[in-house]
Amino acid sequence: MQTVHVPLEGRAYDIRIGEGLIGRAGQEIAPLLSRPRVAVITDETVAALHLDALRAGLAGADIEMVALALPPGEATKGWEQFSRAVEWLIEQKVERRDMVLAFGGGVIGDLAGFAAAVLRRGVRFVQVPTTLLAQVDSSVGGKTGINSPLGKNLIGAFHQPSLVLADIGILGTLTARDFLAGYGEVVKYGLLGDAEFFEWLEANGPALAAGDMAARAYAVRRSCEMKAEIVVRDETEQGDRALLNLGHTFCHALEAATGYSDRLLHGEGVAIGCALAFELSARMGLCAQEEPSRVRAHLAEMGMKKDLADIPGDLPGTEALIGLMAQDKKVLDGKLRFILARGIGRAFVTSEVDREALRAVLDEALAAR
């Protein structure tokens, strides 16, 4: 087992990474509890596959568990299921000193974390992420929330977990598509700030996808290390933390355009968004044209979505997509902030985006569909 420490003053916590962590969840969580009881929020897919194992892992430390399973999918991350979760926690008489456990992918982690943040003005919670995307990104850093019909993650709170248990053994139960969607977030870390990590992924990505546990452990650990470093510098996204949104301005617009459906998974949108961000950077003269080509080549080698042409069904036009981007959380003083790059591993945040270059990139990407 490996540990990444997140040293936030007064809210420090550990990310544990390894195989078999669900089976030892009780001994990991027990030291944090004021009474031996946890309230678990999960989804129906994860519950069917893994809830008995979690129950047994908690029972090993004599911890009682109550659980609520919500429908799977991005559509759950809205007011209806959020209200259901909060009311259920109240019905279960969860107190301020109790612990909520988020057991699932990014949707459940975000929703359960937000429910914990607002319940009794703040209850502690533990993240037990079950997807690669959640293990390397959404479970770390304290961003919680739900979607609005007007945009993704527009309703939420910063609420840090007390512990993250990333059981990489559980990743073997993911579909190939879900695993590769999570890999989109792993690639993002190399692209935004660690060229050596991106080179490592170019060499080891296929083995990682094929099930190499040592490679999976390293990729999860390095991603968590990078995110933790940025979160400690900028917990509430006043500056550097926006770097973690590389690819997300495009991604969130594409998710809205596809109705938050399984036409486009979040990590797939991130991968396409990273390729588009590098294309825009090259068009603006910030980096060489070889850089976006290299990004797309690696995504292609991994069998991932890399272009708008890879999204099934209709998409709105360029101006409509730019309109969806304008609803992004990163808009500041009415100006849309983009994360662009001077090369692989050299991302930066800017509001100075050439709108004609942006239109040209989207026009070309849409024309290639």
C-alpha positions as CSV (number, residue, x, y, z in Angstrom):
1,M,0.0,0.0,0.0
2,Q,1.2,3.5,-0.8
3,T,0.1,6.8,0.9
4,V,-0.1,10.3,-0.5
5,H,-0.6,12.9,2.2
6,V,-2.6,16.1,1.5
7,P,-1.2,18.5,4.1
8,L,-4.0,21.1,4.2
9,E,-3.8,23.0,7.5
10,G,-6.5,21.7,9.9
11,R,-7.9,19.4,7.2
12,A,-5.0,17.2,6.3
13,Y,-5.8,13.6,5.1
14,D,-4.3,10.6,3.5
15,I,-4.9,9.0,0.2
16,R,-4.3,5.2,0.5
17,I,-3.5,3.4,-2.8
18,G,-3.3,-0.4,-3.2
19,E,-5.0,-3.7,-3.7
20,G,-7.5,-5.1,-1.2
21,L,-8.3,-1.8,0.6
22,I,-12.1,-2.5,0.5
23,G,-11.5,-5.6,2.4
24,R,-9.6,-3.7,5.1
25,A,-11.9,-0.6,5.0
26,G,-12.9,-1.1,8.6
27,Q,-9.4,-0.9,10.1
28,E,-8.6,2.1,7.9
29,I,-11.8,4.0,8.8
30,A,-12.2,2.9,12.5
31,P,-9.7,5.5,13.9
32,L,-11.8,8.3,12.4
33,L,-15.1,7.3,13.9
34,S,-16.8,8.6,17.1
35,R,-19.1,5.6,17.0
36,P,-18.9,2.4,15.0
37,R,-21.4,3.2,12.3
38,V,-21.2,4.7,8.8
39,A,-23.8,5.8,6.2
40,V,-22.8,4.7,2.7
41,I,-24.1,6.3,-0.5
42,T,-23.4,4.3,-3.7
43,D,-25.1,3.5,-7.0
44,E,-27.0,0.4,-8.0
45,T,-24.2,-0.9,-10.3
46,V,-21.5,-0.6,-7.6
47,A,-23.8,-2.0,-4.9
48,A,-24.5,-5.1,-6.9
49,L,-20.8,-5.7,-7.5
50,H,-19.1,-4.6,-4.4
51,L,-21.4,-3.6,-1.5
52,D,-21.1,-7.0,0.2
53,A,-17.3,-6.8,0.1
54,L,-17.4,-3.3,1.7
55,R,-19.9,-4.5,4.4
56,A,-17.6,-7.4,5.2
57,G,-14.6,-5.1,5.3
58,L,-16.3,-2.8,7.7
59,A,-17.7,-5.7,9.8
60,G,-14.1,-6.8,10.3
61,A,-13.7,-3.8,12.6
62,D,-17.2,-4.2,14.1
63,I,-18.5,-1.2,12.1
64,E,-22.2,-1.1,11.3
65,M,-23.2,0.1,7.8
66,V,-26.4,1.5,6.3
67,A,-26.5,2.1,2.6
68,L,-28.5,4.0,-0.1
69,A,-28.0,2.9,-3.8
70,L,-28.9,5.6,-6.3
71,P,-29.4,5.1,-10.1
72,P,-26.1,5.0,-12.0
73,G,-25.1,7.6,-14.5
74,E,-24.4,11.4,-14.8
75,A,-28.2,12.1,-14.7
76,T,-28.2,11.2,-11.0
77,K,-26.0,14.2,-10.3
78,G,-28.9,16.7,-10.0
79,W,-31.4,18.1,-7.5
80,E,-33.7,15.1,-7.4
81,Q,-31.2,12.4,-6.3
82,F,-29.2,14.9,-4.2
83,S,-32.4,15.7,-2.3
84,R,-33.2,12.0,-1.9
85,A,-29.7,11.4,-0.5
86,V,-29.8,14.3,2.0
87,E,-33.3,13.3,3.2
88,W,-32.1,9.6,3.6
89,L,-29.1,10.8,5.7
90,I,-31.5,12.7,7.9
91,E,-33.8,9.7,8.2
92,Q,-30.8,7.6,9.3
93,K,-30.2,10.1,12.1
94,V,-26.6,10.8,10.8
95,E,-25.1,13.3,13.3
96,R,-22.4,15.9,12.8
97,R,-19.7,13.7,14.3
98,D,-20.7,10.7,12.2
99,M,-19.2,9.7,8.9
100,V,-20.7,9.5,5.4
101,L,-18.9,7.1,3.0
102,A,-19.0,7.8,-0.8
103,F,-18.7,4.5,-2.6
104,G,-18.6,4.8,-6.3
105,G,-17.3,6.8,-9.2
106,G,-17.2,10.5,-9.7
107,V,-20.9,11.1,-9.7
108,I,-21.4,9.4,-6.3
109,G,-18.3,11.0,-4.9
110,D,-19.4,14.5,-5.9
111,L,-23.0,14.0,-4.8
112,A,-22.3,12.3,-1.5
113,G,-19.6,14.8,-0.7
114,F,-21.9,17.7,-1.3
115,A,-24.6,16.0,0.8
116,A,-22.1,15.6,3.6
117,A,-21.1,19.3,3.2
118,V,-24.6,20.6,3.7
119,L,-26.0,18.1,6.2
120,R,-26.1,19.7,9.6
121,R,-23.8,22.4,8.1
122,G,-21.1,19.8,7.6
123,V,-20.5,16.1,8.3
124,R,-17.2,14.3,7.7
125,F,-16.9,11.9,4.8
126,V,-14.6,9.3,3.3
127,Q,-14.1,8.7,-0.4
128,V,-13.9,5.1,-1.6
129,P,-13.6,5.6,-5.3
130,T,-14.4,2.7,-7.6
131,T,-13.4,4.0,-11.0
132,L,-10.0,5.1,-12.3
133,L,-11.4,8.6,-13.0
134,A,-12.5,9.0,-9.4
135,Q,-9.3,7.5,-8.0
136,V,-7.0,10.0,-9.8
137,D,-9.2,13.1,-9.8
138,S,-12.7,13.6,-8.4
139,S,-12.1,11.9,-5.0
140,V,-9.1,14.1,-4.2
141,G,-9.2,17.8,-3.4
142,G,-12.6,18.5,-1.8
143,K,-14.7,19.6,-4.8
144,T,-18.2,18.4,-4.4
145,G,-21.4,19.3,-6.2
146,I,-24.2,18.6,-8.7
147,N,-25.1,19.7,-12.1
148,S,-27.6,22.4,-13.1
149,P,-29.6,22.2,-16.4
150,L,-27.6,25.3,-17.3
151,G,-24.2,23.7,-16.7
152,K,-22.0,21.1,-15.1
153,N,-21.0,21.4,-11.4
154,L,-22.5,24.8,-11.0
155,I,-24.0,23.9,-7.5
156,G,-21.6,22.7,-4.8
157,A,-19.1,23.3,-2.1
158,F,-15.5,22.8,-1.2
159,H,-15.6,20.0,1.5
160,Q,-12.4,17.9,2.0
161,P,-12.7,14.2,2.7
162,S,-11.2,12.8,5.9
163,L,-9.6,9.8,4.0
164,V,-9.5,8.4,0.5
165,L,-9.2,4.7,-0.1
166,A,-8.2,3.9,-3.7
167,D,-8.4,0.1,-4.1
168,I,-6.8,-0.4,-7.5
169,G,-7.9,-4.1,-7.4
170,I,-11.4,-3.0,-8.0
171,L,-10.5,-1.4,-11.4
172,G,-10.5,-4.9,-12.9
173,T,-14.3,-4.9,-12.8
174,L,-14.6,-1.7,-15.0
175,T,-15.6,-2.0,-18.7
176,A,-12.8,-1.1,-21.1
177,R,-14.6,2.1,-22.0
178,D,-15.0,3.2,-18.4
179,F,-11.3,2.4,-17.7
180,L,-10.1,4.4,-20.7
181,A,-12.4,7.3,-19.8
182,G,-10.6,7.5,-16.5
183,Y,-7.3,7.3,-18.3
184,G,-8.2,10.6,-20.0
185,E,-7.8,12.3,-16.6
186,V,-4.4,10.5,-16.0
187,V,-3.1,11.8,-19.3
188,K,-4.2,15.3,-18.3
189,Y,-1.7,15.3,-15.4
190,G,1.2,14.7,-17.7
191,L,0.0,17.2,-20.2
192,L,-0.5,20.0,-17.7
193,G,2.7,19.8,-15.6
194,D,4.9,16.7,-15.9
195,A,6.4,15.9,-19.4
196,E,8.3,13.0,-17.9
197,F,5.1,11.4,-16.7
198,F,3.5,11.8,-20.1
199,E,6.6,10.1,-21.6
200,W,6.1,7.3,-19.0
201,L,2.5,7.0,-20.1
202,E,3.4,6.8,-23.8
203,A,5.7,3.8,-22.8
204,N,3.5,2.1,-20.2
205,G,-0.1,3.1,-21.1
206,P,-0.9,-0.1,-23.0
207,A,0.4,-2.3,-20.2
208,L,-1.5,-0.2,-17.7
209,A,-4.7,-0.7,-19.7
210,A,-4.1,-4.4,-20.0
211,G,-4.0,-4.8,-16.2
212,D,-0.4,-4.3,-15.1
213,M,-1.0,-3.6,-11.4
214,A,2.4,-2.0,-10.7
215,A,1.7,0.4,-13.6
216,R,-1.8,1.2,-12.4
217,A,-0.5,1.9,-8.8
218,Y,2.2,4.3,-10.1
219,A,-0.2,6.1,-12.4
220,V,-2.8,6.6,-9.6
221,R,-0.1,7.6,-7.1
222,R,1.6,10.2,-9.5
223,S,-1.8,11.6,-10.5
224,C,-2.8,12.0,-6.8
225,E,0.6,13.5,-5.9
226,M,0.2,16.2,-8.6
227,K,-3.4,17.0,-7.7
228,A,-2.5,17.2,-4.0
229,E,0.4,19.6,-4.7
230,I,-1.9,21.9,-6.6
231,V,-4.8,21.7,-4.1
232,V,-2.5,22.6,-1.2
233,R,-1.3,25.7,-3.1
234,D,-4.8,26.8,-4.2
235,E,-7.6,24.9,-2.4
236,T,-10.5,27.0,-3.7
237,E,-9.3,27.6,-7.3
238,Q,-8.2,31.2,-7.1
239,G,-5.3,30.6,-9.4
240,D,-3.1,27.5,-10.0
241,R,-5.9,24.9,-9.3
242,A,-7.6,25.9,-12.5
243,L,-4.7,24.1,-14.3
244,L,-6.5,20.9,-13.3
245,N,-9.2,21.9,-15.7
246,L,-7.0,21.4,-18.8
247,G,-9.4,20.2,-21.5
248,H,-12.5,20.8,-19.3
249,T,-13.7,24.0,-20.9
250,F,-14.3,22.1,-24.1
251,C,-15.4,19.0,-22.2
252,H,-18.1,20.6,-20.2
253,A,-19.6,22.3,-23.3
254,L,-19.6,18.9,-25.1
255,E,-21.2,17.1,-22.1
256,A,-23.9,19.8,-22.0
257,A,-24.4,19.4,-25.8
258,T,-24.8,15.6,-25.5
259,G,-27.2,16.0,-22.6
260,Y,-24.9,14.4,-19.9
261,S,-25.6,11.1,-21.5
262,D,-23.5,8.0,-22.3
263,R,-22.9,9.4,-25.7
264,L,-19.9,11.0,-24.1
265,L,-18.4,10.0,-20.7
266,H,-16.6,12.7,-18.7
267,G,-13.1,11.3,-19.2
268,E,-13.7,10.9,-22.9
269,G,-14.7,14.6,-23.0
270,V,-11.5,15.5,-21.1
271,A,-9.3,13.6,-23.6
272,I,-11.0,15.3,-26.6
273,G,-10.8,18.6,-24.7
274,C,-7.1,18.2,-24.1
275,A,-6.5,17.5,-27.8
276,L,-8.5,20.6,-28.7
277,A,-6.7,22.8,-26.1
278,F,-3.4,21.8,-27.6
279,E,-4.7,22.4,-31.1
280,L,-5.8,25.9,-30.0
281,S,-2.5,26.5,-28.4
282,A,-0.6,25.6,-31.6
283,R,-2.9,27.7,-33.7
284,M,-2.2,30.7,-31.4
285,G,1.6,30.1,-31.8
286,L,2.1,29.0,-28.2
287,C,3.4,25.6,-29.0
288,A,4.6,23.6,-32.0
289,Q,2.1,21.8,-34.2
290,E,3.9,18.5,-33.3
291,E,2.5,18.8,-29.7
292,P,-1.2,18.3,-30.5
293,S,-0.2,15.6,-33.0
294,R,1.7,13.8,-30.2
295,V,-1.3,14.1,-27.9
296,R,-3.7,12.6,-30.4
297,A,-1.2,9.9,-31.4
298,H,-1.1,8.6,-27.8
299,L,-4.9,8.8,-27.4
300,A,-5.2,6.9,-30.6
301,E,-2.7,4.2,-29.5
302,M,-4.8,3.7,-26.3
303,G,-8.0,3.3,-28.4
304,M,-9.6,6.5,-27.0
305,K,-11.8,9.2,-28.3
306,K,-9.7,12.1,-29.5
307,D,-11.8,14.3,-31.9
308,L,-15.3,15.6,-32.2
309,A,-15.8,13.1,-35.0
310,D,-15.6,10.3,-32.3
311,I,-18.8,11.5,-30.6
312,P,-21.9,9.8,-32.0
313,G,-25.0,11.8,-32.9
314,D,-25.5,15.4,-33.7
315,L,-23.6,18.3,-32.1
316,P,-24.5,22.0,-32.2
317,G,-22.5,24.4,-34.3
318,T,-19.4,26.5,-33.3
319,E,-21.3,29.5,-31.9
320,A,-23.6,27.3,-29.8
321,L,-20.6,25.4,-28.4
322,I,-18.9,28.7,-27.5
323,G,-22.1,29.8,-25.8
324,L,-22.1,26.6,-23.7
325,M,-18.4,27.4,-22.8
326,A,-19.5,30.8,-21.6
327,Q,-21.5,29.1,-18.8
328,D,-18.4,27.4,-17.5
329,K,-17.4,28.0,-13.8
330,K,-14.1,29.4,-14.9
331,V,-15.7,32.5,-16.3
332,L,-14.2,35.4,-14.4
333,D,-15.4,39.0,-14.7
334,G,-17.3,37.9,-17.8
335,K,-14.2,36.5,-19.5
336,L,-13.8,32.8,-20.2
337,R,-10.5,31.4,-18.8
338,F,-8.8,28.7,-20.8
339,I,-6.0,26.4,-19.9
340,L,-3.6,26.4,-22.8
341,A,-0.1,25.1,-23.2
342,R,3.4,26.1,-24.3
343,G,4.2,22.4,-24.7
344,I,3.6,19.1,-23.1
345,G,3.9,19.5,-19.3
346,R,3.7,23.4,-19.6
347,A,0.1,24.4,-19.2
348,F,-1.0,27.8,-18.0
349,V,-4.3,29.7,-17.3
350,T,-5.3,32.7,-19.5
351,S,-8.3,34.8,-20.4
352,E,-6.5,36.1,-23.5
353,V,-7.8,33.7,-26.0
354,D,-8.0,34.5,-29.7
355,R,-11.7,34.0,-30.5
356,E,-11.1,33.7,-34.2
357,A,-8.6,30.9,-33.5
358,L,-11.1,29.2,-31.2
359,R,-13.8,29.4,-33.9
360,A,-11.4,28.0,-36.5
361,V,-10.4,25.1,-34.3
362,L,-14.1,24.2,-33.7
363,D,-15.1,24.8,-37.3
364,E,-12.4,22.4,-38.5
365,A,-13.3,19.8,-35.8
366,L,-17.0,19.9,-36.7
367,A,-16.3,19.8,-40.4
368,A,-14.3,16.6,-39.9
369,R,-17.3,14.8,-38.5
